[in-house]
Amino acid sequence: MARLRKAERPKLTRPQWNIYQHGWRPECRFRVAVCGRRFGKTFEAQEEMRRAVRMAVKHDIGTENEIWYGAPTFKQAKRVMWNRLKKAFPENWLAKKPNESECNLTMKSGHIVRIVGLDNYDNLRGSGLWFFLGDEWADTKPEAWRETIRPMLSTAGGHGLFIGTPKGFNHFRDAYLRGQPGPQHEDGWWSCLYTSLAGGNIPASEIEAARRDMDIRQFRQEYDASFETYAGRVIYAFSRADNVRPCPFIIGRPLLVGMDFNINPMSATVWQREDDGTLGQVDEIILPTSNTDEMADEITRRYRRGDQVSHITIYPDPAGAQRKTSAQGRTDISILRAKGFNVIASASHPLVRDRINVTNSMFCSADGHRSAFVDPKCAKSIEAYERQTYREGTGEPDKHSGYDHIVDATGYLMFSVKCPPQRARLTPTRFNLGR
């Protein structure tokens, strides 16, 4: 196959080259590039498609395995990439003229480069894939990858690149995290993030002009390539970047446990006071279809000292003082006390908005101070803090998402720690992180 002369090859910027050079490595089989607007994603995609043909020839990949550029819709894919693709491949690479109706190119090697829309992904089944490039990946349906694209890459051990600008905490962000160090990392995935300014195609003055014209969340998403939260996020002050850090369990240090009494699941978050006076979440306990007795036994199993649990203080849902969940008619809170735990509970529920405000202020106060941190292993808690939202059009947290139980458990603890209840059982130790 003929090669373009070196002088004719377009030049990639340094960030684009970083994405490009990680391609076709076993440890980077699936790459995720999160980029701000006008970074140069389309040019990057064009170069990636051309290289995919070279790699198919080099590795003698069967011609039944195609090379695809995919966008959220076929119309969008054609508008963005079709003319670029026709210019990317010299005529002496092509076996025949481009197929304008189906938007595909047949190479002399027999391989087909194709434009596809992912809105009707079920219609794409059939051929195998050697390379797939998903553009504006945040706007595609996540089922397109799981149900169609991923299985098609299996025959040839094909590769993929997903590129786009963030749109909230969706599947694109999940894909990005799969390529980052941490609990969600997966072998074979690599990811990077570049702002619009880093792309080198927009002057700093234009970036600053956009900053003046846009609200901060929109600006961060579009120009800083930041994964901004869902609209109406409840624990908006929690930041994975700023509130997640190692919080090792320290033997001999008292434990503070926030607890929600929902039956399915029973949820508890486990904290310790750190040397600098902040709170660190060291564990999470989630028991499907359980009860207070089983949760108490699980906490005892994990954290007792000999036969003692007196070093453990539980901050539960105040409703547990009235709720009777055992066959003997015992209340949830009486069960915990009977097990030997210290229990601090308000005589009545604080207002939901007050509990949420305190929780947010612990994760980050108005002056930027953070008093609460979460260990990376508490993956379910991190997800809940990020994804719990208000019901649309209301000021009430969504109780159908499943994220509310952990958020409530932590909220009961933080509210009681920051605002000690006036009427509570006296306990050997009280912690007040009020500044």
Protein Blocks (a to p, Z undefined) as FASTA:
>chain_A
ZZddfklpccddfklmmmmmmgoiaklmpacddddehklpmmmmmmmmmmmmmmmmmnop
afklccddddfbfklmmmmmmmmmmmmpcfklpfbdcdfklopaddfkopacddddfklm
mlmgoiacfbdcdehkllpcfklmmmmmmmmmmmnopacddddddehjafklmmmmmmpg
cjkbcehiacddddfklnopacfklmmmmmmmpcfklmmmmmnopacddehiablmbcfk
lmgccddddehiacdddddfbfbdcddddddddfkopacdfbdcddehiafklmmmmmmm
mmpghjacklpccdddfklmmpccbfnopafklmmmmnopacdddfbdcdfklmmmmmmm
mmocfkopafbdcdfklmmlmmmmmmoccdehiabdcfknopmmmmmmmmmmmmmmmmcc
fbdcddfbdcdfbZZ
